[in-house]
Amino acid sequence: MGPGDKPSALEGAARPQKRSFSIKGHRTSISMETPFWEALQQAAARENTSLAGLIALIDKGRGEAGLSSAVRVWILDYYRQRNISP
């Protein structure tokens, strides 16, 4: 990578980060790579909600999917529908 080049999103994808939340009074944790966390935080800000509130909303509609997977798919869908970059 040369001077002024933007770092690749893959650089932050190597090690998932684990964060814990309370959903409906129960503690749960999600492991995702840094680019997903950043995109989720930006989406929460755009939607004027907290990260925990957004995750609770995603949890409500996830069906049988694992929560981390449901969040990743939600992020992809969110940005595709709005045709915006995270």
N, C-alpha and C positions, 0 to 999 in steps of 0.2 A: 504494500500500500504506500502510495506516495504522499507527499505533503499536501494537506488540504482534502485528501480523499475521505469520504464518509465511511465510518466503520460498518462492516457488514452486520446485518441482523443476526447472522449465524454466530458471531462472536459471543453474544449474550445467551445463546441457546444451549450451550454446553452443559450447564448445571442448573437444574430446576431449583427454584427457591420455594420453600414451604412457608405458608402463612396460615394462621388460625383465625377463625371467625365464629361467632355465635349465630346460629340460624334457628329460629323458633325455640330459643332457650337451650339449644344443644351446641356444644363445641364441635367444630369440624375443621379440617385443614385441607388446603389445596396446594398442590405442587405444580408450578408452571415456570417456564423459562422467562427471563427478564423481558423480552419483547412483548410477551403476552400480558405480563403485569403492567407494563407501561401503557399498552393499548387499552387495557381495562380501566386503568386510572383516568386516562383521557376521555373514555366513553362516559365514565361516571361524572366527570366534571361537565361534559357537554349536556348530560341529562340532569344536572343539578341534584345529584344524589351521592350518597356515600358509597365507598367500595363495598362495605358490608351490605348495604341496602340493595345494591345492584346484584350482588351474588345471591342474596335471598330471593330476588325476583327471578333470576335464572334458575335457581333451585326449584322454585315452584313449578316451572314448566319443563323440567328436564326428563320426566318420565323415568325410564329404567337406566338411563345413561349415568355414568360416573360423573361426579360433580366437576372435576378438573376437565374432563372431556367436554362436558356440556358448556363450560365457560369458554373453552377454546373455540368451539363451534359457534357459540353466541357472538364472540368477538369477530370472527370471520364474517358471519352473516350481517352484523351491525355495520361494518365498514363497507361491505359489498352493496348493501341496500342504499347507503348514503353516498356511495361512490367517492369516498374520502380516504385519505391516508391516515393511519394512526400516528 
